[in-house]
Each structure stands twice: as C-alpha cells, then as structure tokens.
Amino acid sequence: MAIGSRNKKVKGPATTQPTPKEQVVIVEVNVEPIELYKILKIENLVEGGGEAKVRIANGEVMLNGLIETRKRKKVYHGDEVEFFGQTLKVSVVAQDN
C-alpha cells in the first residue's frame, strides 16, 4: 500500500532557473495525519526509518519553520517540512475506493 508520492512544484519567477531554496516538493499522501519521519522516507531523503528518526531527534528537521525533535509528530495537509535546505509541502489526496 503506497501512502505517498512526489510532485515537484517550483515557486518563483518562470523566467529564471530556480535555486534549490526556491523549489518546493509537493508530497502527496493519502492518510492524515502522517508521522514526520515517514515524510523523509517517502521522499528518499534518508536510507530508512531509523536514520530519519535520528536526524529528527538531532534537530536537523524543521516543521512549519520550527525545529522539530519529535519523531512521530503528526503532520497534516499544508504543513511544510524542511530538511537540508529542501522544502517539502504535504498535500493530502483522496484515496480511490
């Protein structure tokens, strides 16, 4: 069962090449809430869940502009996760039945 997918969306003027800080990656998930460490796993920014949890505990991840150290912090539609200069925006999509 897949719980998320990638969809890149670029902020900024269309006439210039975006810098990495201007890019926002839309993370589409079909469950809400989703745990913070799973967002990093979905985007393949870490090798696995264990690494994701360590990185979060070390204060390397920001949620909505604030450092977040709770590994299982619930993330909702519209929340922004920042990790190593990359911004991820969570988007909940309807699950087909």
Phi and psi restraints in degrees (range 20) as a CNS / XPLOR table:
assign (resid 1 and name C) (resid 2 and name N)
       (resid 2 and name CA) (resid 2 and name C) 1.0 -83.8 20.0 2
assign (resid 2 and name N) (resid 2 and name CA)
       (resid 2 and name C) (resid 3 and name N) 1.0 135.1 20.0 2
assign (resid 2 and name C) (resid 3 and name N)
       (resid 3 and name CA) (resid 3 and name C) 1.0 -110.6 20.0 2
assign (resid 3 and name N) (resid 3 and name CA)
       (resid 3 and name C) (resid 4 and name N) 1.0 -1.6 20.0 2
assign (resid 3 and name C) (resid 4 and name N)
       (resid 4 and name CA) (resid 4 and name C) 1.0 -165.6 20.0 2
assign (resid 4 and name N) (resid 4 and name CA)
       (resid 4 and name C) (resid 5 and name N) 1.0 165.9 20.0 2
assign (resid 4 and name C) (resid 5 and name N)
       (resid 5 and name CA) (resid 5 and name C) 1.0 -151.9 20.0 2
assign (resid 5 and name N) (resid 5 and name CA)
       (resid 5 and name C) (resid 6 and name N) 1.0 170.9 20.0 2
assign (resid 5 and name C) (resid 6 and name N)
       (resid 6 and name CA) (resid 6 and name C) 1.0 -102.6 20.0 2
assign (resid 6 and name N) (resid 6 and name CA)
       (resid 6 and name C) (resid 7 and name N) 1.0 147.8 20.0 2
assign (resid 6 and name C) (resid 7 and name N)
       (resid 7 and name CA) (resid 7 and name C) 1.0 -154.3 20.0 2
assign (resid 7 and name N) (resid 7 and name CA)
       (resid 7 and name C) (resid 8 and name N) 1.0 108.7 20.0 2
assign (resid 7 and name C) (resid 8 and name N)
       (resid 8 and name CA) (resid 8 and name C) 1.0 -80.9 20.0 2
assign (resid 8 and name N) (resid 8 and name CA)
       (resid 8 and name C) (resid 9 and name N) 1.0 135.6 20.0 2
assign (resid 8 and name C) (resid 9 and name N)
       (resid 9 and name CA) (resid 9 and name C) 1.0 -134.9 20.0 2
assign (resid 9 and name N) (resid 9 and name CA)
       (resid 9 and name C) (resid 10 and name N) 1.0 133.3 20.0 2
assign (resid 9 and name C) (resid 10 and name N)
       (resid 10 and name CA) (resid 10 and name C) 1.0 -106.8 20.0 2
assign (resid 10 and name N) (resid 10 and name CA)
       (resid 10 and name C) (resid 11 and name N) 1.0 131.6 20.0 2
assign (resid 10 and name C) (resid 11 and name N)
       (resid 11 and name CA) (resid 11 and name C) 1.0 -94.0 20.0 2
assign (resid 11 and name N) (resid 11 and name CA)
       (resid 11 and name C) (resid 12 and name N) 1.0 154.2 20.0 2
assign (resid 11 and name C) (resid 12 and name N)
       (resid 12 and name CA) (resid 12 and name C) 1.0 111.6 20.0 2
assign (resid 12 and name N) (resid 12 and name CA)
       (resid 12 and name C) (resid 13 and name N) 1.0 177.8 20.0 2
assign (resid 12 and name C) (resid 13 and name N)
       (resid 13 and name CA) (resid 13 and name C) 1.0 -64.9 20.0 2
assign (resid 13 and name N) (resid 13 and name CA)
       (resid 13 and name C) (resid 14 and name N) 1.0 142.3 20.0 2
assign (resid 13 and name C) (resid 14 and name N)
       (resid 14 and name CA) (resid 14 and name C) 1.0 -76.9 20.0 2
assign (resid 14 and name N) (resid 14 and name CA)
       (resid 14 and name C) (resid 15 and name N) 1.0 -14.6 20.0 2
assign (resid 14 and name C) (resid 15 and name N)
       (resid 15 and name CA) (resid 15 and name C) 1.0 -85.8 20.0 2
assign (resid 15 and name N) (resid 15 and name CA)
       (resid 15 and name C) (resid 16 and name N) 1.0 -13.8 20.0 2
assign (resid 15 and name C) (resid 16 and name N)
       (resid 16 and name CA) (resid 16 and name C) 1.0 -114.0 20.0 2
assign (resid 16 and name N) (resid 16 and name CA)
       (resid 16 and name C) (resid 17 and name N) 1.0 156.7 20.0 2
assign (resid 16 and name C) (resid 17 and name N)
       (resid 17 and name CA) (resid 17 and name C) 1.0 -72.1 20.0 2
assign (resid 17 and name N) (resid 17 and name CA)
       (resid 17 and name C) (resid 18 and name N) 1.0 130.0 20.0 2
assign (resid 17 and name C) (resid 18 and name N)
       (resid 18 and name CA) (resid 18 and name C) 1.0 -71.8 20.0 2
assign (resid 18 and name N) (resid 18 and name CA)
       (resid 18 and name C) (resid 19 and name N) 1.0 142.4 20.0 2
assign (resid 18 and name C) (resid 19 and name N)
       (resid 19 and name CA) (resid 19 and name C) 1.0 -85.5 20.0 2
assign (resid 19 and name N) (resid 19 and name CA)
       (resid 19 and name C) (resid 20 and name N) 1.0 161.6 20.0 2
assign (resid 19 and name C) (resid 20 and name N)
       (resid 20 and name CA) (resid 20 and name C) 1.0 -54.3 20.0 2
assign (resid 20 and name N) (resid 20 and name CA)
       (resid 20 and name C) (resid 21 and name N) 1.0 -32.6 20.0 2
assign (resid 20 and name C) (resid 21 and name N)
       (resid 21 and name CA) (resid 21 and name C) 1.0 -72.8 20.0 2
assign (resid 21 and name N) (resid 21 and name CA)
       (resid 21 and name C) (resid 22 and name N) 1.0 -19.9 20.0 2
assign (resid 21 and name C) (resid 22 and name N)
       (resid 22 and name CA) (resid 22 and name C) 1.0 -85.2 20.0 2
assign (resid 22 and name N) (resid 22 and name CA)
       (resid 22 and name C) (resid 23 and name N) 1.0 -14.6 20.0 2
assign (resid 22 and name C) (resid 23 and name N)
       (resid 23 and name CA) (resid 23 and name C) 1.0 -82.9 20.0 2
assign (resid 23 and name N) (resid 23 and name CA)
       (resid 23 and name C) (resid 24 and name N) 1.0 135.0 20.0 2
assign (resid 23 and name C) (resid 24 and name N)
       (resid 24 and name CA) (resid 24 and name C) 1.0 -121.0 20.0 2
assign (resid 24 and name N) (resid 24 and name CA)
       (resid 24 and name C) (resid 25 and name N) 1.0 123.9 20.0 2
assign (resid 24 and name C) (resid 25 and name N)
       (resid 25 and name CA) (resid 25 and name C) 1.0 -94.3 20.0 2
assign (resid 25 and name N) (resid 25 and name CA)
       (resid 25 and name C) (resid 26 and name N) 1.0 124.0 20.0 2
assign (resid 25 and name C) (resid 26 and name N)
       (resid 26 and name CA) (resid 26 and name C) 1.0 -84.5 20.0 2
assign (resid 26 and name N) (resid 26 and name CA)
       (resid 26 and name C) (resid 27 and name N) 1.0 122.5 20.0 2
assign (resid 26 and name C) (resid 27 and name N)
       (resid 27 and name CA) (resid 27 and name C) 1.0 -103.1 20.0 2
assign (resid 27 and name N) (resid 27 and name CA)
       (resid 27 and name C) (resid 28 and name N) 1.0 110.4 20.0 2
assign (resid 27 and name C) (resid 28 and name N)
       (resid 28 and name CA) (resid 28 and name C) 1.0 -91.4 20.0 2
assign (resid 28 and name N) (resid 28 and name CA)
       (resid 28 and name C) (resid 29 and name N) 1.0 122.8 20.0 2
assign (resid 28 and name C) (resid 29 and name N)
       (resid 29 and name CA) (resid 29 and name C) 1.0 -123.3 20.0 2
assign (resid 29 and name N) (resid 29 and name CA)
       (resid 29 and name C) (resid 30 and name N) 1.0 155.9 20.0 2
assign (resid 29 and name C) (resid 30 and name N)
       (resid 30 and name CA) (resid 30 and name C) 1.0 -112.0 20.0 2
assign (resid 30 and name N) (resid 30 and name CA)
       (resid 30 and name C) (resid 31 and name N) 1.0 10.1 20.0 2
assign (resid 30 and name C) (resid 31 and name N)
       (resid 31 and name CA) (resid 31 and name C) 1.0 -129.1 20.0 2
assign (resid 31 and name N) (resid 31 and name CA)
       (resid 31 and name C) (resid 32 and name N) 1.0 143.7 20.0 2
assign (resid 31 and name C) (resid 32 and name N)
       (resid 32 and name CA) (resid 32 and name C) 1.0 -140.9 20.0 2
assign (resid 32 and name N) (resid 32 and name CA)
       (resid 32 and name C) (resid 33 and name N) 1.0 130.3 20.0 2
assign (resid 32 and name C) (resid 33 and name N)
       (resid 33 and name CA) (resid 33 and name C) 1.0 -80.4 20.0 2
assign (resid 33 and name N) (resid 33 and name CA)
       (resid 33 and name C) (resid 34 and name N) 1.0 165.1 20.0 2
assign (resid 33 and name C) (resid 34 and name N)
       (resid 34 and name CA) (resid 34 and name C) 1.0 -122.8 20.0 2
assign (resid 34 and name N) (resid 34 and name CA)
       (resid 34 and name C) (resid 35 and name N) 1.0 146.8 20.0 2
assign (resid 34 and name C) (resid 35 and name N)
       (resid 35 and name CA) (resid 35 and name C) 1.0 -76.1 20.0 2
assign (resid 35 and name N) (resid 35 and name CA)
       (resid 35 and name C) (resid 36 and name N) 1.0 143.5 20.0 2
assign (resid 35 and name C) (resid 36 and name N)
       (resid 36 and name CA) (resid 36 and name C) 1.0 -53.9 20.0 2
assign (resid 36 and name N) (resid 36 and name CA)
       (resid 36 and name C) (resid 37 and name N) 1.0 -45.2 20.0 2
assign (resid 36 and name C) (resid 37 and name N)
       (resid 37 and name CA) (resid 37 and name C) 1.0 -62.3 20.0 2
assign (resid 37 and name N) (resid 37 and name CA)
       (resid 37 and name C) (resid 38 and name N) 1.0 -27.8 20.0 2
assign (resid 37 and name C) (resid 38 and name N)
       (resid 38 and name CA) (resid 38 and name C) 1.0 -69.7 20.0 2
assign (resid 38 and name N) (resid 38 and name CA)
       (resid 38 and name C) (resid 39 and name N) 1.0 -29.5 20.0 2
assign (resid 38 and name C) (resid 39 and name N)
       (resid 39 and name CA) (resid 39 and name C) 1.0 -62.3 20.0 2
assign (resid 39 and name N) (resid 39 and name CA)
       (resid 39 and name C) (resid 40 and name N) 1.0 -44.1 20.0 2
assign (resid 39 and name C) (resid 40 and name N)
       (resid 40 and name CA) (resid 40 and name C) 1.0 -64.9 20.0 2
assign (resid 40 and name N) (resid 40 and name CA)
       (resid 40 and name C) (resid 41 and name N) 1.0 -36.2 20.0 2
assign (resid 40 and name C) (resid 41 and name N)
       (resid 41 and name CA) (resid 41 and name C) 1.0 -69.1 20.0 2
assign (resid 41 and name N) (resid 41 and name CA)
       (resid 41 and name C) (resid 42 and name N) 1.0 -44.0 20.0 2
assign (resid 41 and name C) (resid 42 and name N)
       (resid 42 and name CA) (resid 42 and name C) 1.0 -57.0 20.0 2
assign (resid 42 and name N) (resid 42 and name CA)
       (resid 42 and name C) (resid 43 and name N) 1.0 -41.3 20.0 2
assign (resid 42 and name C) (resid 43 and name N)
       (resid 43 and name CA) (resid 43 and name C) 1.0 -85.0 20.0 2
assign (resid 43 and name N) (resid 43 and name CA)
       (resid 43 and name C) (resid 44 and name N) 1.0 2.6 20.0 2
assign (resid 43 and name C) (resid 44 and name N)
       (resid 44 and name CA) (resid 44 and name C) 1.0 55.8 20.0 2
assign (resid 44 and name N) (resid 44 and name CA)
       (resid 44 and name C) (resid 45 and name N) 1.0 36.9 20.0 2
assign (resid 44 and name C) (resid 45 and name N)
       (resid 45 and name CA) (resid 45 and name C) 1.0 -85.7 20.0 2
assign (resid 45 and name N) (resid 45 and name CA)
       (resid 45 and name C) (resid 46 and name N) 1.0 -11.8 20.0 2
assign (resid 45 and name C) (resid 46 and name N)
       (resid 46 and name CA) (resid 46 and name C) 1.0 -135.0 20.0 2
assign (resid 46 and name N) (resid 46 and name CA)
       (resid 46 and name C) (resid 47 and name N) 1.0 162.9 20.0 2
assign (resid 46 and name C) (resid 47 and name N)
       (resid 47 and name CA) (resid 47 and name C) 1.0 -71.0 20.0 2
assign (resid 47 and name N) (resid 47 and name CA)
       (resid 47 and name C) (resid 48 and name N) 1.0 -31.7 20.0 2
assign (resid 47 and name C) (resid 48 and name N)
       (resid 48 and name CA) (resid 48 and name C) 1.0 -169.7 20.0 2
assign (resid 48 and name N) (resid 48 and name CA)
       (resid 48 and name C) (resid 49 and name N) 1.0 -177.1 20.0 2
assign (resid 48 and name C) (resid 49 and name N)
       (resid 49 and name CA) (resid 49 and name C) 1.0 -63.4 20.0 2
assign (resid 49 and name N) (resid 49 and name CA)
       (resid 49 and name C) (resid 50 and name N) 1.0 -35.6 20.0 2
assign (resid 49 and name C) (resid 50 and name N)
       (resid 50 and name CA) (resid 50 and name C) 1.0 -63.2 20.0 2
assign (resid 50 and name N) (resid 50 and name CA)
       (resid 50 and name C) (resid 51 and name N) 1.0 -44.4 20.0 2
assign (resid 50 and name C) (resid 51 and name N)
       (resid 51 and name CA) (resid 51 and name C) 1.0 -65.1 20.0 2
assign (resid 51 and name N) (resid 51 and name CA)
       (resid 51 and name C) (resid 52 and name N) 1.0 -40.7 20.0 2
assign (resid 51 and name C) (resid 52 and name N)
       (resid 52 and name CA) (resid 52 and name C) 1.0 -58.8 20.0 2
assign (resid 52 and name N) (resid 52 and name CA)
       (resid 52 and name C) (resid 53 and name N) 1.0 -44.9 20.0 2
assign (resid 52 and name C) (resid 53 and name N)
       (resid 53 and name CA) (resid 53 and name C) 1.0 -64.7 20.0 2
assign (resid 53 and name N) (resid 53 and name CA)
       (resid 53 and name C) (resid 54 and name N) 1.0 -38.7 20.0 2
assign (resid 53 and name C) (resid 54 and name N)
       (resid 54 and name CA) (resid 54 and name C) 1.0 -66.5 20.0 2
assign (resid 54 and name N) (resid 54 and name CA)
       (resid 54 and name C) (resid 55 and name N) 1.0 -44.9 20.0 2
assign (resid 54 and name C) (resid 55 and name N)
       (resid 55 and name CA) (resid 55 and name C) 1.0 -61.2 20.0 2
assign (resid 55 and name N) (resid 55 and name CA)
       (resid 55 and name C) (resid 56 and name N) 1.0 -41.1 20.0 2
assign (resid 55 and name C) (resid 56 and name N)
       (resid 56 and name CA) (resid 56 and name C) 1.0 -65.7 20.0 2
assign (resid 56 and name N) (resid 56 and name CA)
       (resid 56 and name C) (resid 57 and name N) 1.0 -47.0 20.0 2
assign (resid 56 and name C) (resid 57 and name N)
       (resid 57 and name CA) (resid 57 and name C) 1.0 -60.6 20.0 2
assign (resid 57 and name N) (resid 57 and name CA)
       (resid 57 and name C) (resid 58 and name N) 1.0 -30.9 20.0 2
assign (resid 57 and name C) (resid 58 and name N)
       (resid 58 and name CA) (resid 58 and name C) 1.0 -80.9 20.0 2
assign (resid 58 and name N) (resid 58 and name CA)
       (resid 58 and name C) (resid 59 and name N) 1.0 -0.4 20.0 2
assign (resid 58 and name C) (resid 59 and name N)
       (resid 59 and name CA) (resid 59 and name C) 1.0 79.7 20.0 2
assign (resid 59 and name N) (resid 59 and name CA)
       (resid 59 and name C) (resid 60 and name N) 1.0 25.3 20.0 2
assign (resid 59 and name C) (resid 60 and name N)
       (resid 60 and name CA) (resid 60 and name C) 1.0 -90.0 20.0 2
assign (resid 60 and name N) (resid 60 and name CA)
       (resid 60 and name C) (resid 61 and name N) 1.0 -0.9 20.0 2
assign (resid 60 and name C) (resid 61 and name N)
       (resid 61 and name CA) (resid 61 and name C) 1.0 -121.8 20.0 2
assign (resid 61 and name N) (resid 61 and name CA)
       (resid 61 and name C) (resid 62 and name N) 1.0 137.3 20.0 2
assign (resid 61 and name C) (resid 62 and name N)
       (resid 62 and name CA) (resid 62 and name C) 1.0 -114.6 20.0 2
assign (resid 62 and name N) (resid 62 and name CA)
       (resid 62 and name C) (resid 63 and name N) 1.0 142.4 20.0 2
assign (resid 62 and name C) (resid 63 and name N)
       (resid 63 and name CA) (resid 63 and name C) 1.0 -121.7 20.0 2
assign (resid 63 and name N) (resid 63 and name CA)
       (resid 63 and name C) (resid 64 and name N) 1.0 117.7 20.0 2
assign (resid 63 and name C) (resid 64 and name N)
       (resid 64 and name CA) (resid 64 and name C) 1.0 53.4 20.0 2
assign (resid 64 and name N) (resid 64 and name CA)
       (resid 64 and name C) (resid 65 and name N) 1.0 41.6 20.0 2
assign (resid 64 and name C) (resid 65 and name N)
       (resid 65 and name CA) (resid 65 and name C) 1.0 86.1 20.0 2
assign (resid 65 and name N) (resid 65 and name CA)
       (resid 65 and name C) (resid 66 and name N) 1.0 -1.7 20.0 2
assign (resid 65 and name C) (resid 66 and name N)
       (resid 66 and name CA) (resid 66 and name C) 1.0 -119.7 20.0 2
assign (resid 66 and name N) (resid 66 and name CA)
       (resid 66 and name C) (resid 67 and name N) 1.0 142.1 20.0 2
assign (resid 66 and name C) (resid 67 and name N)
       (resid 67 and name CA) (resid 67 and name C) 1.0 -63.6 20.0 2
assign (resid 67 and name N) (resid 67 and name CA)
       (resid 67 and name C) (resid 68 and name N) 1.0 131.9 20.0 2
assign (resid 67 and name C) (resid 68 and name N)
       (resid 68 and name CA) (resid 68 and name C) 1.0 -120.1 20.0 2
assign (resid 68 and name N) (resid 68 and name CA)
       (resid 68 and name C) (resid 69 and name N) 1.0 127.2 20.0 2
assign (resid 68 and name C) (resid 69 and name N)
       (resid 69 and name CA) (resid 69 and name C) 1.0 -113.4 20.0 2
assign (resid 69 and name N) (resid 69 and name CA)
       (resid 69 and name C) (resid 70 and name N) 1.0 0.2 20.0 2
assign (resid 69 and name C) (resid 70 and name N)
       (resid 70 and name CA) (resid 70 and name C) 1.0 -88.4 20.0 2
assign (resid 70 and name N) (resid 70 and name CA)
       (resid 70 and name C) (resid 71 and name N) 1.0 114.7 20.0 2
assign (resid 70 and name C) (resid 71 and name N)
       (resid 71 and name CA) (resid 71 and name C) 1.0 -62.5 20.0 2
assign (resid 71 and name N) (resid 71 and name CA)
       (resid 71 and name C) (resid 72 and name N) 1.0 -37.9 20.0 2
assign (resid 71 and name C) (resid 72 and name N)
       (resid 72 and name CA) (resid 72 and name C) 1.0 -102.1 20.0 2
assign (resid 72 and name N) (resid 72 and name CA)
       (resid 72 and name C) (resid 73 and name N) 1.0 23.8 20.0 2
assign (resid 72 and name C) (resid 73 and name N)
       (resid 73 and name CA) (resid 73 and name C) 1.0 -57.8 20.0 2
assign (resid 73 and name N) (resid 73 and name CA)
       (resid 73 and name C) (resid 74 and name N) 1.0 132.2 20.0 2
assign (resid 73 and name C) (resid 74 and name N)
       (resid 74 and name CA) (resid 74 and name C) 1.0 -76.6 20.0 2
assign (resid 74 and name N) (resid 74 and name CA)
       (resid 74 and name C) (resid 75 and name N) 1.0 132.4 20.0 2
assign (resid 74 and name C) (resid 75 and name N)
       (resid 75 and name CA) (resid 75 and name C) 1.0 -114.6 20.0 2
assign (resid 75 and name N) (resid 75 and name CA)
       (resid 75 and name C) (resid 76 and name N) 1.0 137.0 20.0 2
assign (resid 75 and name C) (resid 76 and name N)
       (resid 76 and name CA) (resid 76 and name C) 1.0 -119.6 20.0 2
assign (resid 76 and name N) (resid 76 and name CA)
       (resid 76 and name C) (resid 77 and name N) 1.0 169.5 20.0 2
assign (resid 76 and name C) (resid 77 and name N)
       (resid 77 and name CA) (resid 77 and name C) 1.0 -51.8 20.0 2
assign (resid 77 and name N) (resid 77 and name CA)
       (resid 77 and name C) (resid 78 and name N) 1.0 131.6 20.0 2
assign (resid 77 and name C) (resid 78 and name N)
       (resid 78 and name CA) (resid 78 and name C) 1.0 91.2 20.0 2
assign (resid 78 and name N) (resid 78 and name CA)
       (resid 78 and name C) (resid 79 and name N) 1.0 -12.7 20.0 2
assign (resid 78 and name C) (resid 79 and name N)
       (resid 79 and name CA) (resid 79 and name C) 1.0 -68.5 20.0 2
assign (resid 79 and name N) (resid 79 and name CA)
       (resid 79 and name C) (resid 80 and name N) 1.0 148.3 20.0 2
assign (resid 79 and name C) (resid 80 and name N)
       (resid 80 and name CA) (resid 80 and name C) 1.0 -114.9 20.0 2
assign (resid 80 and name N) (resid 80 and name CA)
       (resid 80 and name C) (resid 81 and name N) 1.0 129.2 20.0 2
assign (resid 80 and name C) (resid 81 and name N)
       (resid 81 and name CA) (resid 81 and name C) 1.0 -112.0 20.0 2
assign (resid 81 and name N) (resid 81 and name CA)
       (resid 81 and name C) (resid 82 and name N) 1.0 131.6 20.0 2
assign (resid 81 and name C) (resid 82 and name N)
       (resid 82 and name CA) (resid 82 and name C) 1.0 -116.6 20.0 2
assign (resid 82 and name N) (resid 82 and name CA)
       (resid 82 and name C) (resid 83 and name N) 1.0 133.2 20.0 2
assign (resid 82 and name C) (resid 83 and name N)
       (resid 83 and name CA) (resid 83 and name C) 1.0 -146.8 20.0 2
assign (resid 83 and name N) (resid 83 and name CA)
       (resid 83 and name C) (resid 84 and name N) 1.0 118.6 20.0 2
assign (resid 83 and name C) (resid 84 and name N)
       (resid 84 and name CA) (resid 84 and name C) 1.0 50.3 20.0 2
assign (resid 84 and name N) (resid 84 and name CA)
       (resid 84 and name C) (resid 85 and name N) 1.0 45.9 20.0 2
assign (resid 84 and name C) (resid 85 and name N)
       (resid 85 and name CA) (resid 85 and name C) 1.0 81.3 20.0 2
assign (resid 85 and name N) (resid 85 and name CA)
       (resid 85 and name C) (resid 86 and name N) 1.0 -3.1 20.0 2
assign (resid 85 and name C) (resid 86 and name N)
       (resid 86 and name CA) (resid 86 and name C) 1.0 -101.7 20.0 2
assign (resid 86 and name N) (resid 86 and name CA)
       (resid 86 and name C) (resid 87 and name N) 1.0 134.0 20.0 2
assign (resid 86 and name C) (resid 87 and name N)
       (resid 87 and name CA) (resid 87 and name C) 1.0 -103.6 20.0 2
assign (resid 87 and name N) (resid 87 and name CA)
       (resid 87 and name C) (resid 88 and name N) 1.0 130.5 20.0 2
assign (resid 87 and name C) (resid 88 and name N)
       (resid 88 and name CA) (resid 88 and name C) 1.0 -117.4 20.0 2
assign (resid 88 and name N) (resid 88 and name CA)
       (resid 88 and name C) (resid 89 and name N) 1.0 129.6 20.0 2
assign (resid 88 and name C) (resid 89 and name N)
       (resid 89 and name CA) (resid 89 and name C) 1.0 -111.2 20.0 2
assign (resid 89 and name N) (resid 89 and name CA)
       (resid 89 and name C) (resid 90 and name N) 1.0 127.2 20.0 2
assign (resid 89 and name C) (resid 90 and name N)
       (resid 90 and name CA) (resid 90 and name C) 1.0 -84.5 20.0 2
assign (resid 90 and name N) (resid 90 and name CA)
       (resid 90 and name C) (resid 91 and name N) 1.0 131.0 20.0 2
assign (resid 90 and name C) (resid 91 and name N)
       (resid 91 and name CA) (resid 91 and name C) 1.0 -131.3 20.0 2
assign (resid 91 and name N) (resid 91 and name CA)
       (resid 91 and name C) (resid 92 and name N) 1.0 123.5 20.0 2
assign (resid 91 and name C) (resid 92 and name N)
       (resid 92 and name CA) (resid 92 and name C) 1.0 -89.7 20.0 2
assign (resid 92 and name N) (resid 92 and name CA)
       (resid 92 and name C) (resid 93 and name N) 1.0 126.6 20.0 2
assign (resid 92 and name C) (resid 93 and name N)
       (resid 93 and name CA) (resid 93 and name C) 1.0 -111.8 20.0 2
assign (resid 93 and name N) (resid 93 and name CA)
       (resid 93 and name C) (resid 94 and name N) 1.0 150.7 20.0 2
assign (resid 93 and name C) (resid 94 and name N)
       (resid 94 and name CA) (resid 94 and name C) 1.0 -66.7 20.0 2
assign (resid 94 and name N) (resid 94 and name CA)
       (resid 94 and name C) (resid 95 and name N) 1.0 139.1 20.0 2
assign (resid 94 and name C) (resid 95 and name N)
       (resid 95 and name CA) (resid 95 and name C) 1.0 -89.4 20.0 2
assign (resid 95 and name N) (resid 95 and name CA)
       (resid 95 and name C) (resid 96 and name N) 1.0 130.1 20.0 2
assign (resid 95 and name C) (resid 96 and name N)
       (resid 96 and name CA) (resid 96 and name C) 1.0 -75.0 20.0 2
assign (resid 96 and name N) (resid 96 and name CA)
       (resid 96 and name C) (resid 97 and name N) 1.0 133.4 20.0 2
